[in-house]
């Protein structure tokens, strides 16, 4: 059960990094956006990450063989 938690935390960290990079890229490409539009884009990216990260985690955990059976 511990490696599932570790993978979950890892996926959360990675998704957070992707989220921050995406926000930074949006800000660099559109520095003229008003704060409201920027907030909408950031919220869109955050929602996308929140949906994609768990799905990717489930797909990854199914693709990788369980560690208990290997040892």
C-alpha positions in Angstrom: 0.0 0.0 0.0 3.0 2.3 0.6 4.1 2.3 -3.1 0.6 3.4 -4.2 0.9 6.4 -1.8 4.4 7.2 -3.1 3.2 7.1 -6.7 0.2 9.3 -5.8 2.5 11.9 -4.2 4.9 11.7 -7.1 2.0 12.2 -9.6 0.7 15.1 -7.6 4.2 16.7 -7.6 4.6 16.2 -11.3 1.1 17.6 -12.1 1.8 20.6 -9.9 5.1 21.2 -11.8 3.3 20.9 -15.2 0.6 23.3 -13.9 3.2 25.9 -12.9 5.1 25.6 -16.1 1.9 25.9 -18.1 0.8 29.0 -16.2 4.3 30.5 -16.8 4.2 29.8 -20.5 0.7 31.3 -20.8 1.9 34.4 -18.9 5.0 34.7 -21.2 3.0 34.3 -24.4 0.2 36.6 -23.3 1.7 39.3 -21.0 -1.0 41.8 -22.2 -3.9 39.7 -20.8 -5.9 41.3 -18.0 -5.9 39.5 -14.7 -9.4 38.1 -15.2 -8.5 36.4 -18.5 -5.3 35.2 -17.1 -7.2 33.7 -14.1 -9.6 31.9 -16.5 -6.7 30.4 -18.4 -5.0 29.3 -15.2 -8.2 27.8 -13.9 -8.6 26.0 -17.2 -5.1 24.5 -17.0 -5.7 23.6 -13.3 -8.9 21.8 -14.1 -7.3 20.0 -17.0 -4.4 18.9 -14.8 -6.8 17.8 -12.0 -8.6 15.6 -14.5 -5.6 14.3 -16.4 -3.3 13.5 -13.5 -5.5 10.9 -11.7 -6.3 9.2 -15.1 -2.6 9.1 -16.0 -1.8 7.8 -12.5 -4.3 5.0 -12.8 -3.1 4.1 -16.3 0.5 4.1 -15.1 -0.2 2.0 -12.0 -2.0 -0.6 -14.3 0.8 -0.6 -16.8 3.6 -1.1 -14.2 3.8 -4.5 -12.6 3.2 -4.5 -8.8 6.4 -4.4 -6.8 5.4 -7.2 -4.4 5.2 -9.8 -7.2 8.7 -8.9 -8.5 10.5 -9.5 -5.2 
